[in-house]
């Protein structure tokens, strides 16, 4: 039953209650009826909307409309939680965590470090019994995320249904492994991602190979694609809730309410992550100064920019912003963002750049927050973001050849 039908049924029910309730009780029910009808009208006219699809390629647009019907449908955010911050805060607590059994692999890097990969091989797949040609999806979590995040687990669960294999790229030092060198990660430096992509492709060179990045993971993925252009073994990619302009993201998160709800907490998570490996950094970084940071920008200025050799925080933030590399992307990429995302302000979304690149499609919802996209009365099992992910990767694996013929 869609929301319009639900609203009508609710109105009829409440009208009946008013008729039988007479006088006193009827007044209260009349108020409830009036409020419910007014809220339903507001929700259906202002909240529930079809996403905006922005792309520079008519063939890519037609492909998505044909094979990803979710992009042409109205997105109904959860009626009792559609505001950006509410969606962002509640998703980790509301959505389920499907059980996933990983196989861990540690791979070495050229500088002597190591990267932790968590594999879901899906060897029980009945759709792709040959492991050498089983589609492989590389998943990149957010800023402090790992393979245990609920959004990653949902992507793996959906990929399992499609018969695909998944591998999660855990950034250095965040998934419990030891740091072997004094180096962590940032979304501007793509060397570790390049190492992982070539490693995975080398293991399964005949398998369709795609990637999906969430938040900072999506920023890293886009920066990689912009740097490599057509020289990537990936056939397609998807990003979710990317911060397009790091300066704009930082400014938004430093507003008082956003700082209180998100910025300070994430800063403490970053500090905790590097403090575990404090002994590795003391020779090059003032760790006491880092641990006094009160915002992500201060942490990046005192730690990340220094770690990766940037002269100033502005130099780092300029290099980290994926909007400046979007024009160089040469494989099909779908980017889902909500325009009410406080982590990625709408004015910084590169709409005009996307219109000039036939390989890029921006999907913009009016609501959804940051990695929220909750829908349904009790959004525990699946979100709008999950449905976009599933339909897009399936479309590219099964029908991607159509793009070259359009």
Secondary structure, 3 states (H helix, E strand, C coil): CCHHHHHHHHHHHHHHHHHHHHHHHHHHHHHHHHHHHHHHHHHHHHHCEECEEECCCHHHHHHHHHHCHHHHCEECECCCCCCHHHHHHHHHHHCCCCCCCCEEEEEECCCCCEEEEEEECCCCCCCCCCHHHCCEEEEECCCCCCCCCHHHHHHHHHHHHHCCEEEEEECCCCCCCCCCCCCCCCCCCCHHHHHHHHHHHHHCCCCCEEEEEECHHHHHHHHHHHHHCCCCCCCEEEEECCCCCHHHHHHHHCCHHHHHHHHHHHHHHHHHHHHCCHHHHCCCCCHHHHCCCCCHHHHHHHHHHHHCCCCCHHHHHHHHCHHHHHHHCCCEEEEEEECCCCCCCHHHCCHHHHHCCCCEEEEEECCCCCCCCCECCCCCCCCHHHHHHHHHHHHHHHHCHHHHHC
